[in-house]
């Protein structure tokens, strides 16, 4: 269990630094999901845009829990955040899935879902002037 936590922690920090390189203020929420408040793994802001991200680092398909999805929905509703599930794939590539896509798929995330609906980090990090 400790090993899984460490792998997830490293991936989250890696994504925080990647977002920072792209001009975002980003932070990892320590012990996200372990307190009684809605806490995604990463919160990032840039030019008034807010991202709430639940990170996963798995070598195979997985399921995002109903609780994690609910917490992201709260960030969307109350905070106006754009919410994603970010999956660290092999080769350090990230696949971002919109919250609505994962909800529609009942929390199930697979390589096929990423291939069909995945959004590259470059697109996620775009900030329009509107």
N, C-alpha and C positions, 0 to 999 in steps of 0.2 A: 504494500500500500504506500509506503514512504517513497518507493521508487517511482510509482505512478504520479504521486504528488510532485516530486522533483522534476519529472519530465514536463508536466503541465506548467509548473512554475517557470521553468527555463523558456518554454515556448511563449508564455505570456510576456515575459521580459523582453524576449526577442522581438515580439510584435510591438511592444511599447517603443522600443528603440527604432524600429522601422518607421513607425508613424512619426516619431520625433524628427527623423531624417527628412521627412516629407513636409515638415513645417507645422506639425500638430503639437499641441500640449497634450500629453497623454500620461495616464497613470494606471497602474495595476491596483485593483482593489484588494488589499490583503485579506485573505481568508474569505473571499467572496462566497456567498451561499452558506456561510457558517454563522451568520448573525440573522436576526429577525427582520431585517430591512432588505428591500430589493437591491442587490448589489451584483452587477455584471462583473466579469473579470477585468475588463478594461473600459475606461471612460476617456474619451479624447475630444478636444474642442479646437476649432479653428474658424476664425471669422464668423462667430455666432452659430456655427454648425456643431452639433453634438452627436457623437457616436457612442453607442453602448454596445459592447462586444462580449459575447460569450465565446471563449477560446476552447478548442479541442485539439489534442495531439494524439492521434490514434493511427495505427497502421491499417486499420480496417473500418468498415462501416460501424456506426454507433447510433444511439438514440439520445436526443437531448430530452432531459426530463421535463415533465409538465411544469414543475416549479420553476425551472430555469426559463422556460418560455413565458410563463406568467410574469416573472420579474422583468424580462425585457419589455413586455407589453406595458407594464407600469412606467418604465422609463420613456417609452414612446408616448403614452397618453399624458403623463404629468410633465415630463421634461422636454417633450418635443424631440427626443433623440431619434436618429436613424439607427435601427438595431440590426445587428448581424450575428450570425454564427460564423466564426472564423476557424477553419480547419487547416492545421499545418500538415501539408502533404510531404511525401518524400522529396528530397532535394531542396528542402527549405522553402518551397513554394506555398503560398497561402491561397485558400479558396474561401471566398466570402459568399455567404448565402443570406438573402434577405429574410427577415423574421417571418414574413407572410408565407414564403416558400416552404420553410421548415414546418410551420404550423400546418399548412395544407398537406404536407407529407407526414403528418402525425408525429413529428419529432425525429423521424428517421432520416439519417444522412448517409449517403453512399457516394462512391466515386462517380457513379452514373448521374446522380443528382448534381454533383459539382460540375461535371462535364456539360450538362444541359443548362443549368441555371447559375453556375458559379460566376462571380464577378471578380476581376483582377484587382489587386490592391491599388493600381494606378487609377482605376475608375472610382473606387471607394473614396480615395483621397482627393478627388476633384472638388474644388470649391468654386461655385459660380458666383458672380457678383450680384445675382438677383436676390 
